[in-house]
Amino acid sequence: MNAPNDPTAGLVTSRAHSARVYDYILGGKDHYPADIEAGDAMCRHWPALPVHMMENRRFMHRAARFLAEERGIRQFLDIGTGLPTSPNLHEIVQEVAPESHVVYVDNDPIVLAHARALLQSSPEGATAYVDANMHDPDTILDSPEFRELIDLNRPVGLMVIGIMHFIEQPDDRRLVQHLLDPLPSGSHLAMTIGTADFAPDEVNRVAEEYRRQGMPFVLRDLPTAASFFDGLELAEPGIAQVHRWHPGPEQDGVDGRDIAMYGAVARKP
């Protein structure tokens, strides 16, 4: 990874940042008072928020393992990686196939500062980190890291987890499509999409708190969420709340009213 001498040089700690709020709510250590204030306010609006966030993370684990085990994917592009939290994506897929390659993408200076934790690849595989924004997909696709690690003659797993609610219309579908376009047939999209379908009052209050903190926040109903997968072949069970997609024992007893995220995995024909 080519990192600047001081990766935190552009860090702004006086206002909350989504990756650090996420870290705080899930019990991490890489956040600041503004993130704590925002996270506490959001949890007052919706006490189930930590459960919701954890189930989003667990969906990523299950989707990644599904792609590695069931679909034979050996290279992954992870958009909006967030702060390293074990098990990270490469740990999941390299446990299945040690030769797997993973390119992580984020643009928060504190994520960059901790990105070396994302580069602890198995000897057989490889990982890289690209300091880039989903709003500029060409920077991702043209990066030396992407070009070195991703072979566009072989299927790719595109992971867009826990980020789409920060992407406003009309950019949302265009950006996802831009990332999908160069990927070959047999590639897969794994995505989670925020919704207020199951706890509208509470989740809309959380959304408003994000906006008050200066972060755009967009919630989508089921038909809108489904439209992101138009032209793709959905894996069973299709689009579902994240805790209901290939659930395991950890999902026993999870209340659907506590989950405000749809998830799905789909194949590019």
C-alpha positions as a printed NumPy array, in Angstrom:
array([[  0.   ,   0.   ,   0.   ],
       [  1.249,   3.439,  -0.875],
       [  0.194,   5.548,   2.098],
       [  1.167,   9.137,   2.893],
       [  3.592,   9.781,   5.734],
       [  0.714,  11.018,   7.876],
       [ -2.487,   9.266,   6.769],
       [ -4.508,  11.23 ,   9.327],
       [ -3.477,  14.604,   7.874],
       [ -6.962,  15.219,   6.462],
       [ -8.766,  13.949,   9.542],
       [-11.611,  16.131,  10.835],
       [-12.582,  15.157,  14.377],
       [-14.951,  18.018,  15.183],
       [-17.873,  16.444,  13.345],
       [-19.133,  12.887,  13.239],
       [-18.159,  10.476,  10.48 ],
       [-20.238,   7.447,   9.531],
       [-17.364,   4.937,   9.801],
       [-16.431,   6.169,  13.277],
       [-20.055,   6.281,  14.472],
       [-20.374,   2.67 ,  13.298],
       [-17.165,   1.808,  15.167],
       [-18.427,   3.458,  18.352],
       [-21.845,   1.82 ,  18.335],
       [-20.288,  -1.614,  17.799],
       [-17.87 ,  -1.137,  20.7  ],
       [-14.717,  -0.158,  18.822],
       [-11.999,   2.262,  19.918],
       [-11.389,   4.471,  16.872],
       [-13.743,   7.394,  17.345],
       [-13.931,  10.888,  18.794],
       [-16.336,  12.861,  21.026],
       [-18.383,  14.043,  18.043],
       [-18.887,  10.419,  16.967],
       [-19.896,   9.409,  20.498],
       [-22.405,  12.252,  20.695],
       [-23.927,  11.321,  17.335],
       [-24.006,   7.606,  18.128],
       [-25.651,   8.159,  21.504],
       [-28.285,  10.395,  19.909],
       [-29.042,   7.784,  17.253],
       [-29.351,   5.013,  19.834],
       [-31.756,   7.134,  21.858],
       [-33.912,   7.393,  18.761],
       [-33.669,   3.649,  18.107],
       [-32.166,   1.427,  20.843],
       [-32.021,  -1.488,  18.376],
       [-29.395,   0.279,  16.251],
       [-26.439,  -1.807,  17.559],
       [-28.326,  -5.033,  16.734],
       [-29.094,  -3.718,  13.266],
       [-25.47 ,  -2.749,  12.618],
       [-24.144,  -6.083,  13.855],
       [-26.512,  -8.   ,  11.589],
       [-25.346,  -5.927,   8.625],
       [-21.778,  -6.967,   9.441],
       [-22.767, -10.601,   9.828],
       [-24.503, -10.523,   6.453],
       [-21.165,  -9.504,   4.922],
       [-19.502, -12.501,   6.557],
       [-22.117, -14.951,   5.272],
       [-22.279, -13.425,   1.794],
       [-18.499, -13.499,   1.437],
       [-18.313, -17.116,   2.555],
       [-21.168, -18.029,   0.196],
       [-19.344, -16.437,  -2.736],
       [-16.086, -18.183,  -1.881],
       [-17.557, -21.592,  -1.035],
       [-20.604, -21.881,  -3.26 ],
       [-19.744, -19.674,  -6.23 ],
       [-15.972, -20.123,  -6.39 ],
       [-15.149, -16.415,  -6.321],
       [-11.455, -15.783,  -5.67 ],
       [-11.183, -12.001,  -6.069],
       [-13.195,  -9.311,  -4.317],
       [-13.67 ,  -5.554,  -4.512],
       [-14.96 ,  -4.166,  -1.203],
       [-16.444,  -0.654,  -1.454],
       [-16.745,   1.409,   1.736],
       [-14.653,  -0.944,   3.835],
       [-14.824,   0.985,   7.089],
       [-12.514,   0.521,  10.044],
       [-10.84 ,  -2.89 ,  10.224],
       [-12.858,  -5.246,  12.421],
       [-11.907,  -8.912,  12.615],
       [-12.925, -11.005,  10.849],
       [-12.358,  -8.778,   7.86 ],
       [-13.403,  -9.816,   4.358],
       [-10.025, -11.286,   3.436],
       [ -9.997, -13.383,   6.604],
       [-13.358, -14.894,   5.667],
       [-12.575, -15.703,   2.042],
       [ -8.948, -16.746,   2.558],
       [-10.09 , -19.239,   5.167],
       [-12.007, -20.884,   2.321],
       [ -9.444, -20.218,  -0.425],
       [ -6.071, -18.875,   0.756],
       [ -5.189, -17.697,  -2.767],
       [ -8.009, -15.115,  -2.798],
       [ -7.325, -11.473,  -3.645],
       [ -9.168,  -8.58 ,  -1.944],
       [ -9.065,  -4.889,  -2.835],
       [-10.475,  -2.667,  -0.084],
       [-11.754,   0.842,  -0.832],
       [-12.513,   3.707,   1.554],
       [-11.734,   7.4  ,   1.79 ],
       [-11.749,   8.2  ,   5.505],
       [ -8.276,   9.19 ,   6.826],
       [ -8.758,   7.168,  10.007],
       [ -9.556,   4.057,   7.946],
       [ -6.404,   4.705,   5.921],
       [ -4.419,   5.057,   9.144],
       [ -5.519,   1.573,  10.193],
       [ -5.477,   0.005,   6.746],
       [ -2.384,  -2.081,   7.397],
       [ -4.648,  -4.366,   9.407],
       [ -6.426,  -5.036,   6.099],
       [ -3.207,  -6.041,   4.395],
       [ -2.349,  -9.091,   6.511],
       [ -3.033, -11.491,   3.683],
       [ -2.344, -15.186,   3.628],
       [  0.975, -15.949,   1.901],
       [ -0.892, -17.485,  -1.031],
       [ -3.243, -14.532,  -1.563],
       [ -3.053, -10.742,  -1.638],
       [ -4.847,  -7.676,  -0.299],
       [ -4.581,  -3.991,  -1.126],
       [ -6.178,  -0.743,   0.017],
       [ -7.321,   2.062,  -2.294],
       [ -7.922,   5.495,  -0.784],
       [-10.885,   6.486,  -2.959],
       [-14.556,   7.47 ,  -2.921],
       [-17.419,   5.481,  -4.441],
       [-18.532,   8.727,  -6.083],
       [-15.404,   8.494,  -8.271],
       [-15.473,   4.885,  -9.507],
       [-12.87 ,   5.492, -12.216],
       [-10.291,   6.26 ,  -9.528],
       [-11.013,   2.83 ,  -8.075],
       [-11.024,   0.946, -11.369],
       [ -7.92 ,   2.716, -12.683],
       [ -5.907,   2.367,  -9.477],
       [ -2.657,   0.371,  -9.599],
       [ -3.943,  -1.78 ,  -6.735],
       [ -7.084,  -2.803,  -8.62 ],
       [ -5.212,  -3.43 , -11.846],
       [ -2.566,  -5.505, -10.106],
       [ -4.83 ,  -7.689,  -7.983],
       [ -8.016,  -8.032, -10.04 ],
       [ -7.98 , -10.121, -13.226],
       [-10.938,  -8.994, -15.334],
       [-10.896, -12.281, -17.191],
       [-12.166, -13.985, -14.026],
       [-15.31 , -13.364, -11.934],
       [-15.188, -10.756,  -9.192],
       [-17.219, -10.373,  -6.014],
       [-18.31 ,  -6.743,  -5.711],
       [-19.202,  -6.01 ,  -2.075],
       [-21.266,  -2.866,  -1.414],
       [-22.121,  -3.306,   2.248],
       [-23.587,  -0.644,   4.518],
       [-22.888,   2.287,   2.201],
       [-25.828,   2.799,  -0.16 ],
       [-27.851,   4.727,   2.414],
       [-25.161,   7.417,   2.175],
       [-25.483,   7.642,  -1.633],
       [-28.224,   9.932,  -2.879],
       [-30.299,   9.7  ,  -6.049],
       [-29.75 ,   9.871,  -8.964],
       [-26.118,   8.805,  -8.434],
       [-26.927,   5.55 ,  -6.661],
       [-27.7  ,   3.183,  -9.559],
       [-25.228,   4.87 , -11.895],
       [-22.343,   4.354,  -9.481],
       [-23.161,   0.7  ,  -8.823],
       [-23.533,   0.055, -12.548],
       [-20.244,   1.826, -13.286],
       [-18.47 ,  -0.573, -10.937],
       [-20.287,  -3.6  , -12.363],
       [-19.789,  -2.781, -16.044],
       [-16.142,  -3.86 , -16.397],
       [-16.621,  -7.04 , -14.367],
       [-16.972, -10.222, -16.417],
       [-19.897, -12.599, -16.629],
       [-20.072, -14.751, -13.514],
       [-19.189, -11.852, -11.23 ],
       [-21.468, -11.22 ,  -8.26 ],
       [-22.873,  -8.197,  -6.462],
       [-23.439,  -8.447,  -2.704],
       [-25.235,  -5.391,  -1.349],
       [-27.098,  -4.147,   1.698],
       [-29.649,  -1.34 ,   1.414],
       [-31.127,   0.659,   4.289],
       [-34.907,   0.735,   4.704],
       [-37.573,   2.098,   7.022],
       [-40.041,  -0.627,   6.034],
       [-40.006,  -2.392,   9.431],
       [-39.636,   0.349,  12.058],
       [-40.502,   3.529,  10.174],
       [-40.788,   5.975,  13.051],
       [-37.558,   4.979,  14.776],
       [-35.472,   4.528,  11.641],
       [-36.602,   7.811,  10.126],
       [-35.546,   9.564,  13.331],
       [-32.098,   7.958,  13.018],
       [-31.936,   9.089,   9.389],
       [-32.786,  12.625,  10.419],
       [-30.038,  12.53 ,  13.062],
       [-27.487,  11.493,  10.424],
       [-28.595,  14.411,   8.265],
       [-28.426,  16.79 ,  11.222],
       [-24.834,  15.627,  11.728],
       [-24.049,  16.556,   8.118],
       [-24.229,  13.073,   6.596],
       [-26.655,  12.364,   3.725],
       [-28.955,   9.457,   4.469],
       [-31.396,   7.764,   2.084],
       [-33.819,   4.976,   2.988],
       [-35.389,   2.77 ,   0.304],
       [-38.477,   0.581,   0.193],
       [-38.409,  -2.983,  -1.112],
       [-39.227,  -2.215,  -4.784],
       [-36.506,   0.432,  -4.877],
       [-34.007,  -1.907,  -3.223],
       [-34.911,  -4.653,  -5.7  ],
       [-34.262,  -2.351,  -8.648],
       [-30.527,  -2.341,  -7.926],
       [-30.465,  -5.984,  -9.012],
       [-32.298,  -5.527, -12.313],
       [-30.61 ,  -7.64 , -14.993],
       [-28.828,  -9.81 , -12.427],
       [-29.622, -13.345, -11.268],
       [-30.541, -13.311,  -7.589],
       [-29.27 , -16.098,  -5.376],
       [-31.827, -17.655,  -3.046],
       [-33.646, -16.372,  -1.064],
       [-33.55 , -13.205,  -3.16 ],
       [-33.823,  -9.858,  -1.389],
       [-34.426, -10.244,   2.338],
       [-33.76 ,  -8.509,   5.602],
       [-30.103,  -9.162,   6.253],
       [-30.678, -11.481,   9.227],
       [-32.947, -13.651,   7.065],
       [-30.428, -14.161,   4.251],
       [-28.833, -17.609,   4.817],
       [-29.294, -17.264,   8.59 ],
       [-27.188, -19.171,  11.074],
       [-27.524, -19.815,  14.805],
       [-26.492, -16.219,  15.562],
       [-29.709, -15.021,  13.941],
       [-31.963, -17.063,  16.236],
       [-34.235, -14.729,  18.116],
       [-33.405, -11.581,  16.128],
       [-36.529,  -9.425,  15.927],
       [-37.275,  -8.255,  12.39 ],
       [-38.381,  -4.886,  13.768],
       [-34.763,  -4.363,  14.866],
       [-33.347,  -4.711,  11.348],
       [-33.509,  -1.859,   8.845],
       [-31.458,  -3.347,   6.035],
       [-32.213,  -5.446,   2.983],
       [-29.502,  -7.681,   1.592],
       [-29.008,  -9.816,  -1.488],
       [-26.378, -11.508,  -3.625],
       [-26.8  , -11.665,  -7.386],
       [-24.819, -12.987, -10.371],
       [-23.986, -10.983, -13.469],
       [-25.032, -13.082, -16.511]])
